[in-house]
Amino acid sequence: MTRYPLRRQVEECNNARLNALPGVSTHYHAMDFAGYDMYETPLTIPSAEKLLERLVALRVISLKARPMFLCNPPPHHLIWQVPNRLEPS
């Protein structure tokens, strides 16, 4: 396991692994908006952007997906076998 001290290094590693996967990337954009600070004062757009830059979360994330075949077990696997405790002695 490799540890990365810089965010840039993490992004480079993730992008290299993503590019190695087959398929097309889908990009998802964050939908952030300016909210309120801890004193219930509305944040300005520049101050909200400055706070968001400090977060680990990215503004855009790219993912690749592959179809998977899922098979549900037959219904008889879901029935529990309860021993009959009323056997004659």
N, C-alpha and C positions, 0 to 999 in steps of 0.2 A: 504494500500500500504506500503510495506516494503522497506526501503532504505538500501543499502549495501555499506559500506565505502571501502571495499577491493575487488579487482578483483577476488580473490580466492572465496570469499563468493558468488559473482554473478555467477561464474562458477558452484559452488556446487548447488546452487538453480536451475539454468537452467538444469543441468544434472539430478537432482532429478525429475524435472517435465517432462523432456524428457523420462526418464526411466519409468515413470508412464503411458506413452501413449502406446497403443498396436501397434504392428508392428515392422518392422526392420528399423534400422537407416541406412541412407546413409551418407557417409562421403565425404566432399568436402575439398580439400586441396588448400591453397592459392598458387598463382603462382607469388611470388614476385621476383624482380630482382633489383640489385644495379643500381641506376640511377645517378643523378647529384645533387649537393647541390645548394644553392641559388646563388653561385658564378660561376655556370656552371663547377665546378670541379667534375670529376668522383669520385663516392664513392667506397671505397674498400668494399669487401664482409664483413669483420668484422665490419666496421663502419655502414654499411647498416643493418646488423643483430641487432646491438645495438640500432639503431633508431627504428627498427620494434618492438623490445621488449617493447618499451615505449608506443606503440599504444594500443588502446582498442581492435582493431580487432584481431581475433584469427588466428593462422596458419591453424587449422583444425576446421571445423564446422560440426556438425552432425544434420541432420534433419530427421523427420519422416513425411510421407505423407499418407493421406487417400484418396481414390477415392471419388469424389463428383459428384452428379448428378446435372447438370445445365439444366434448361429449359428456352428456349427463348420464349418470349411472341409471340402470333400469330401476323402476319404482320398487321392486321387491327388496332392493338393498337398503331402502329407507325404513323398512319395518323392523322393529326391534323384536327379537325373540325373547319372550318372557317365560321362564320356566313355570310349569303348573305347580303351585304350592299346595293344592288341595288334593294331593294323591292319598288314596286310602292307606292306612298303616297296617 
